[in-house]
Amino acid sequence: MGASASLFSGSFTRCPRPGLVMLGGSATWGAALTLFGRVSAAEQIVGQAGPDIGNMRGGLVADASSGAAALVSGGLLCLGAVAVVGATTADLRGSSASCSARTGSANS
């Protein structure tokens, strides 16, 4: 997975719409967590990036129902958060015409 991410990283990090790439990546991660919710995926999220409130939410949901329900609900909440951020942040959805100015590149 890391090698394929490296191969395609330049294609996805270049202009003109980096915000959509970020939203798409987040949504893909949430969908993968929902659809292929394996223990290793949950362990990676919790171990590397899971904030304390997310850990608490997952524990409470798992305690009230099951680990699978906690995992699926976490993925769905991620997708919902990505949708809200995408819907309320026009700059992430729009084209970035001034990207070359921010990166120091010149179009001649």
C-alpha positions in Angstrom: 0.0 0.0 0.0 2.8 2.4 0.9 4.6 1.9 -2.5 1.4 2.6 -4.4 0.7 5.7 -2.4 4.3 6.9 -3.2 3.8 6.2 -6.9 0.6 8.3 -7.1 1.4 10.9 -4.5 2.6 13.5 -7.0 -0.5 13.1 -9.1 -2.8 13.8 -6.1 -0.9 16.5 -4.4 -0.5 18.8 -7.4 -3.0 21.6 -8.3 -5.7 22.5 -9.2 -8.1 21.0 -6.6 -6.2 19.7 -3.5 -9.2 20.2 -1.2 -11.2 17.7 -3.2 -8.4 15.2 -3.0 -8.3 15.6 0.8 -12.1 15.2 1.1 -11.9 12.1 -1.2 -9.1 10.6 0.8 -10.9 11.1 4.0 -14.2 9.7 2.6 -12.4 6.7 1.2 -10.8 6.0 4.5 -14.2 6.2 6.3 -15.8 4.0 3.7 -13.0 1.4 3.9 -13.3 1.4 7.7 -17.0 0.9 7.4 -16.9 -1.8 4.6 -13.8 -3.7 5.6 -13.7 -2.9 9.3 -11.0 -5.2 10.5 -9.4 -5.1 13.9 -6.1 -4.0 12.4 -7.7 -1.0 10.8 -9.3 0.0 14.1 -6.0 -0.6 15.9 -4.2 1.7 13.4 -6.7 4.5 13.8 -6.7 4.3 17.5 -3.0 3.9 17.8 -1.9 6.6 15.4 -4.6 9.2 15.1 -7.5 8.4 17.4 -8.2 11.3 19.7 -9.4 10.6 23.2 -13.0 11.5 22.4 -13.0 9.0 19.5 -11.6 6.3 21.8 -14.3 7.1 24.4 -17.0 7.0 21.7 -15.8 3.7 20.3 -15.6 2.2 23.8 -19.1 3.4 24.8 -20.6 2.1 21.6 -18.8 -1.3 21.8 -19.9 -1.6 25.4 -23.5 -0.8 24.6 -23.6 -3.0 21.5 -20.6 -4.7 19.9 -17.2 -4.0 18.5 -18.5 -4.3 15.0 -21.2 -1.7 15.7 -18.5 0.6 17.1 -16.3 0.2 14.1 -19.1 0.7 11.5 -20.5 3.7 13.4 -17.1 5.2 13.5 -16.7 4.8 9.8 -20.1 6.3 9.2 -19.4 9.2 11.5 -16.2 9.8 9.6 -18.1 9.9 6.3 -20.6 12.3 7.8 -17.9 14.6 9.1 -16.3 14.6 5.7 -19.6 15.5 4.1 -20.2 18.3 6.5 -16.7 19.8 6.1 -17.0 19.5 2.3 -20.5 21.1 2.3 -19.5 24.0 4.5 -16.0 24.8 3.2 -16.3 26.1 -0.3 -12.5 26.6 -0.6 -12.0 22.8 -0.3 -14.4 22.1 -3.2 -13.3 24.9 -5.5 -10.5 25.2 -8.0 -7.3 26.6 -6.7 -6.2 29.0 -9.4 -3.6 30.6 -7.2 -1.9 27.4 -6.3 1.2 28.2 -8.3 1.6 31.5 -6.5 1.5 29.7 -3.1 4.0 27.1 -4.1 6.4 29.6 -5.7 6.0 28.1 -9.2 5.7 30.5 -12.2 3.6 29.8 -15.3 5.4 31.3 -18.3 
